[in-house]
């Protein structure tokens, strides 16, 4: 994949997130859910654009550990 392809994917994800947030009528919970998924996806693509695969792998491991911790 070239840089222009990744940039196009990042812009498409932002536009899709904006479309979902304007068309779904679920209240604040839906807005938070879309943000919870869309914001990390945007930063993931930004990391891919910056070519920091090791950093992204470490972040994915840390997010997995955080998600499965005991509450």
C-alpha positions, 0 to 999 in steps of 0.5 A: 500500500502506498501513502496515498492509499492509506491517506484515502482510507483515513479520510474515508474512516473519518467521513464514515464516522461523521455519517454514522454520528449524524444519521444514528439517533440513539442519544449520547450513548451512540455518540460515545460508542462511535467515538470509542471505535472511531478515534482509536481507528483514526490514530491507528491509521495515523500510526500506519502512515507514520510507519511506526509498526512496533509502537502500534504493536506495543499499543495493541498489546497494552490495550488488550491487557487493559481490556482484560484486567479484573475489575 
